[in-house]
Amino acid sequence: MCFTVVGKAYIGGRIEDVSILVENGIIRSLRSTRAGCRTLQFSRHYIILPGFVDIHVHFRDWGLSYKETLEGGAAAALAGGVVGVMDMPNTSPRINTAELYTKRIAEGSRLAIYYGVHMGVPEDLTELERARPRSVKIYPEDVEQYGWPHIEALLGRCSSLGCTAVFHCEDPAYFKGGSRPPEAEARCADRALLYARRGYKIHVTHVSLPYTVETLRGAATMDVTPHHLLLSQESCRDPGLCRVNPPLRSEEQRRRLLSLFLSGTVDMYATDHAPHALQEKKSPSPPPGICSLDVASSLLLRLWRDGLLDLSDVVRLYSARPARFSGFDVRLAPGAPASFSIFRLEEFVVSESDFRGTCRFSPLVGQRAFGRAVAVASKGVLRLLETGEVLS
């Protein structure tokens, strides 16, 4: 089976006219067609981009399938032009043994998108040698349960295996009752800097403070979420929908974080897409988490549309660097698997109808966005999102 996609694509730092010939799931050429192959023509009102990769999602499933499933998460990803994800291990049961890690990877391999998972912190660190994960996710709850000496021993094991330690960087020693003050993240950032200077591979996810970015610049890699860039304590007032960890910060800190992000100081963009049931988020004790995977790319492209980012920045933040981190090949180049997304260049306001996963509510509803994914190629298969047609 073969097909050709004709249109304008971002390649090698500029927008070019292309004819992307895909045969048996592999890009054969960017400049040719072939007799007998289906041809899809996209006008100048569309752009073809390398597939986006999100390194921080929660696809739940297993004992939490009422919140989200692997298939529902993949549907949310495709809706946003995301072709690959790294899932989080705080499932039920937690993915902190080699057996569960292997099981989850096998289940995720059946999805329409590329799938990986960060392993959780095991009590028995020899589980790391058996699983050999690309990365291990460290939560504040792990620090509370095992203590920092156990985490430091994990960093040593992880270093010998070549894996990256991914920190939810809040030191629980600074939690005050139910609140998580900025000091918790700041002191964890200080500790992460010490670990990075010892030679450990450190990544700090969902950074919420300018201090963290400035402290870890050049020492560790970092990502920032759309909600920490676009929402603040002052602007997001729904107590349930807006509850997230780390918390939303003040408007002044949000603006400073956005400025650092726009300056190129942050390495990656990731959603921390964290679905819950609506009744949970509306309850007196709502769990933390915001849904955004379906629209995150459009929120990022809005910054390009507004002239605040170059298209090269968009690709670097949400495709090239996350793909390298995850080990996914999403190059828009001959010999690579077909993994790209086609966006219609139109402005819109995010609404609940834009969500395709199990979670269809978000405090990001009402935000201005730009670029709708209309077709996504992943694992060599092209899906036309508006008609449901599949070309493989």
Residue pairs with C-beta under 8 A, 6 or more apart in sequence:
1 23
1 24
1 391
1 392
2 21
2 22
2 23
2 24
2 28
2 34
2 36
2 37
2 38
3 22
3 37
3 38
3 39
3 40
3 382
3 391
4 19
4 20
4 21
4 22
4 33
4 34
4 37
4 38
4 39
4 40
5 18
5 19
5 20
5 22
5 40
5 42
5 48
5 340
5 342
5 375
5 377
5 382
6 18
6 19
6 20
6 33
6 39
6 40
6 41
6 42
7 17
7 18
7 41
7 42
7 43
7 46
7 47
7 48
7 342
8 15
8 16
8 17
8 18
8 42
8 44
8 46
8 47
8 48
9 15
9 16
9 18
9 20
9 30
9 47
9 48
9 49
9 332
9 340
10 47
10 48
10 49
10 50
10 311
10 315
10 332
11 18
11 30
11 332
11 333
13 312
15 47
15 311
18 30
18 31
18 48
19 29
19 30
19 31
19 32
19 33
20 27
20 29
20 30
20 48
20 332
20 338
20 340
21 27
21 28
21 29
21 30
21 32
21 33
21 34
21 37
22 28
22 338
22 377
22 380
22 382
23 34
23 37
24 380
25 337
25 338
25 379
25 380
25 381
25 392
26 335
26 336
26 337
26 338
26 380
27 332
27 333
27 334
27 335
27 336
27 337
27 338
28 334
29 334
30 332
30 333
30 334
33 39
38 391
40 375
40 382
42 48
42 342
45 344
45 345
45 346
46 342
46 343
46 344
46 345
46 374
47 342
47 343
47 345
47 371
48 332
48 340
48 341
48 342
49 81
49 314
49 315
49 319
49 332
49 340
49 341
49 342
49 343
50 315
50 319
50 320
50 323
50 330
50 331
50 332
50 339
50 340
50 341
51 81
51 82
51 83
51 84
51 319
51 323
51 330
51 339
51 340
51 341
51 376
51 377
51 378
52 80
52 81
52 82
52 83
52 84
52 297
52 318
52 319
52 322
52 330
52 341
53 82
53 83
53 84
53 85
53 86
53 114
53 318
53 319
53 322
53 323
53 325
53 326
53 328
53 330
54 77
54 82
54 84
54 85
54 86
54 270
54 271
54 273
54 293
54 296
54 318
54 322
55 85
55 86
55 205
55 223
55 268
55 270
55 322
55 325
55 326
56 86
56 88
56 205
56 206
56 223
56 225
56 270
56 271
56 272
56 273
57 73
57 77
57 85
57 86
57 87
57 88
57 271
57 272
57 273
57 293
58 68
58 73
58 87
58 88
58 90
58 272
58 273
58 274
58 275
58 289
59 68
59 69
59 70
59 72
59 73
59 74
59 85
59 87
59 108
60 67
60 68
60 69
60 73
60 91
60 275
61 68
61 69
61 70
61 73
61 91
61 107
62 91
62 92
62 93
63 91
63 92
63 93
64 91
64 92
66 277
67 275
67 276
67 277
67 280
67 358
67 359
68 275
68 357
68 358
68 359
69 358
70 107
70 108
70 111
70 115
71 111
72 275
72 357
72 358
72 359
73 85
73 87
73 273
73 275
73 293
73 357
73 358
74 111
74 112
74 113
74 115
75 356
75 357
76 273
76 291
76 293
76 294
76 355
76 356
76 357
76 358
76 359
77 83
77 85
77 113
77 293
77 294
78 112
78 113
78 356
78 373
78 376
78 378
78 383
78 385
79 293
79 294
79 295
79 354
79 355
79 356
79 357
79 373
79 385
80 293
80 294
80 295
80 296
80 297
80 298
80 373
81 297
81 341
81 342
81 343
81 373
81 376
82 113
82 293
82 296
82 297
82 341
83 113
83 114
83 328
83 330
83 339
83 340
83 341
83 376
83 377
83 378
83 379
84 113
84 114
84 115
84 116
84 322
84 323
84 326
84 328
84 330
84 339
84 378
85 113
85 114
85 115
85 116
85 293
86 116
86 117
86 118
86 135
86 325
86 326
87 104
87 108
87 115
87 116
87 117
87 118
88 117
88 118
88 137
89 95
89 96
89 101
89 117
89 118
89 119
89 120
89 137
90 120
90 137
90 139
91 104
93 100
94 100
94 120
95 101
95 104
95 117
95 119
95 120
96 119
96 120
96 121
96 122
96 123
96 127
97 122
97 127
97 131
98 127
98 130
98 131
101 117
101 119
101 131
101 133
102 131
104 117
105 115
105 116
105 117
108 115
108 116
108 117
109 115
112 378
112 379
112 381
112 383
113 378
113 379
114 326
114 328
114 330
114 339
114 378
114 379
116 134
116 326
116 327
116 328
117 133
118 133
118 134
118 135
118 136
118 137
118 166
119 128
119 131
119 133
119 135
119 136
119 137
120 136
120 137
120 139
120 142
121 136
121 137
121 138
121 139
121 142
121 146
121 150
121 151
121 154
122 128
123 146
125 150
125 153
125 154
125 157
128 136
128 154
128 157
128 158
128 161
128 163
129 157
129 161
132 161
132 163
133 161
133 163
134 163
134 164
134 326
134 327
135 163
135 164
135 165
135 166
135 203
135 325
136 154
136 158
136 163
136 164
136 165
136 166
137 166
137 168
138 151
138 154
138 165
138 166
138 167
138 168
139 168
140 168
140 170
140 171
140 172
140 175
140 184
141 172
142 151
143 151
143 171
143 172
144 172
148 191
152 195
154 165
155 165
155 195
155 198
155 200
158 164
158 165
158 200
158 201
159 199
159 200
159 201
162 201
163 201
164 201
164 202
164 203
164 325
165 195
165 200
165 201
165 202
165 203
166 203
166 204
166 205
167 188
167 192
167 202
167 203
167 204
167 205
168 205
168 206
168 245
168 246
169 185
169 188
169 189
169 192
169 204
169 205
169 207
169 212
169 246
170 180
170 184
170 185
170 188
170 245
170 246
171 184
171 185
171 187
171 188
171 191
172 184
173 184
173 187
174 180
174 181
174 183
174 184
174 187
175 181
175 184
180 245
180 246
180 247
182 209
182 211
182 249
182 253
184 246
185 207
185 208
185 209
185 211
185 212
185 246
186 209
186 211
186 212
186 215
189 204
189 209
189 211
189 212
189 215
189 216
190 215
192 202
192 204
192 216
192 220
193 215
193 216
193 219
193 220
195 202
196 202
196 216
196 219
196 220
197 219
202 216
202 219
202 220
202 221
203 220
203 221
203 222
203 223
203 325
204 212
204 216
204 220
204 221
204 222
204 223
205 222
205 223
205 270
205 272
206 223
206 224
206 225
206 228
206 246
206 270
206 272
207 213
207 222
207 223
207 224
207 228
207 257
207 266
208 228
208 246
208 247
208 248
208 249
208 253
208 257
209 246
209 249
209 253
209 257
210 253
210 256
210 257
210 260
212 222
213 222
213 224
213 257
213 260
213 265
213 266
214 260
214 265
216 222
217 265
221 267
221 268
221 321
221 325
222 266
222 267
222 268
223 266
223 267
223 268
223 269
223 270
223 322
224 257
224 261
224 266
224 268
224 269
224 270
225 269
225 270
225 271
225 272
225 290
225 292
226 269
226 271
226 292
226 296
226 299
226 300
226 364
227 236
227 244
227 248
227 272
227 290
227 292
227 363
227 364
228 246
228 248
228 249
228 254
228 257
229 254
229 257
229 258
229 261
230 254
230 258
230 299
230 364
230 367
231 242
231 248
231 254
231 363
231 364
232 248
232 249
232 250
232 251
232 253
232 254
233 247
233 248
233 249
233 250
233 251
234 250
234 251
235 251
236 242
236 248
236 363
238 363
239 286
240 281
240 282
240 283
240 286
241 281
241 286
241 290
241 361
241 362
241 363
242 248
242 290
242 363
243 281
243 286
243 287
243 288
243 289
244 272
244 274
244 288
244 289
244 290
245 288
248 254
249 257
260 266
261 269
262 303
262 308
262 309
264 313
266 317
267 317
267 321
268 317
268 318
268 321
268 322
268 325
269 296
269 300
269 317
269 318
269 322
270 322
271 292
271 293
271 296
272 289
272 290
272 292
273 290
273 291
273 292
273 293
273 296
273 359
274 288
274 289
274 290
274 291
275 289
275 291
275 357
275 358
275 359
276 286
276 287
276 289
276 359
278 361
280 286
280 287
281 287
281 289
281 361
290 362
290 363
290 364
291 355
291 357
291 359
291 360
291 361
291 362
292 299
292 362
292 364
293 357
294 354
294 355
294 356
294 357
295 350
295 354
295 355
295 362
295 364
295 367
295 369
296 318
297 318
297 341
297 343
297 371
297 373
298 343
298 348
298 350
298 354
298 369
298 370
298 371
298 372
298 373
299 350
299 364
299 367
299 369
300 309
300 314
300 317
300 318
301 314
301 343
301 369
301 370
301 371
302 347
302 367
302 368
302 369
302 370
302 371
303 309
303 314
304 310
304 311
304 313
304 314
304 370
305 347
305 370
305 371
319 330
323 329
323 330
328 339
329 336
329 337
329 339
330 336
330 339
330 340
331 339
332 340
337 379
337 380
338 377
338 378
338 379
338 380
338 381
338 382
339 377
339 378
339 379
339 380
340 376
340 377
341 373
341 375
341 376
341 377
342 373
342 374
342 375
342 376
343 371
343 372
343 373
343 374
344 371
344 372
344 374
345 370
345 371
346 370
346 371
346 372
347 368
347 369
347 370
348 354
348 368
348 369
348 370
348 372
349 366
349 367
349 368
349 369
350 362
350 364
350 365
350 366
350 367
350 368
350 369
351 365
352 360
352 361
352 362
352 365
354 369
355 361
355 362
373 385
374 384
374 385
374 386
375 382
375 383
375 384
375 385
376 382
376 383
376 385
377 383
380 392
381 390
381 391
381 392
382 390
382 391
382 392
383 389
383 390
383 391
384 390
384 391
